[in-house]
Amino acid sequence: MRRCWNCQNYQCCDKHKYGVVRDCTSYVRTIDQQRIRVNLLNSAIMKDESENDGCSIFPADTLPGGWTWHCWNDGSGHLESPAGNSLFSYDTNPYANCGEIEYRKDRNSGWTTFEGGLTSFRQFAEEVILKQMQR
């Protein structure tokens, strides 16, 4: 049988004609299997991110109250907004020999590098946030 990804009809619907997948095959998951897998992965990610083992949390220097830096012992971290959004995720390990920090502005942006140390990266990130807040 075929099932539409969007409306879950067991046929190729006119509205979502490209959203149809095959069920009952070993290499294609059913809708329910896919949802279960996504939910498990999301809960594992949230659990991993919520554990504070080896994590230092301290307030941002130039941003208003509620903005905090979360820094793990492995050289990674992020800036967290008062609403709980992760911004400016960074990792110091991939380019440590070059003196660069790999970072991304938010979860939807790609990774890029910042030339400089961790202190100057944090100042840069906070300046960007402040400019956005002033708009």
C-alpha positions, -999 to +999 in steps of 0.1 A: +000+000+000+010+036-005+005+064+021+008+101+017+034+117+040+012+148+045-024+137+050-017+099+056-041+086+031-034+052+018-034+064-017-017+090-038-038+121-031-040+149-056-029+176-032+003+158-021+011+137-051+048+137-045+045+129-008+038+092-012+061+065+001+060+027+000+050+008+032+060-027+041+095-026+026+127-030+045+143+002+033+114+026+037+099+034+071+062+037+076+048+070+088+044+057+123+079+043+124+093+075+112+074+096+138+086+072+166+122+075+154+121+113+152+105+115+186+131+093+201+159+112+185+145+146+196+140+134+232+176+120+232+189+153+220+169+173+245+181+150+273+217+153+262+214+191+260+197+193+294+224+174+313+247+198+330+276+174+337+308+192+328+289+223+318+297+258+331+269+284+329+276+321+334+258+353+324+267+372+292+288+403+298+271+429+276+235+415+271+206+421+294+197+397+322+187+361+313+213+356+285+237+329+295+268+311+281+268+273+284+303+260+281+311+223+282+345+207+291+350+194+256+354+229+242+319+234+228+291+257+240+264+282+231+247+314+240+212+308+254+185+334+252+160+341+281+135+321+260+158+291+260+169+293+224+205+283+215+224+308+195+260+310+185+268+274+191+306+269+189+333+243+190+369+251+196+383+216+187+381+213+149+403+243+142+422+246+175+456+243+157+447+273+135+434+294+163+399+294+149+365+286+164+338+268+144+304+283+150+269+288+137+245+316+145+214+294+150+203+259+144+192+268+108+224+283+097+256+266+084+289+263+103+316+289+097+349+298+114+359+328+136+395+339+138+404+346+174+401+334+209+371+324+228+368+357+247+368+377+214+343+352+199+319+358+229+323+396+225+315+392+187+284+371+194+271+395+220+276+425+197+256+408+170+228+400+194+228+436+207+226+450+171+196+427+164+179+438+196+183+475+186+165+471+153 
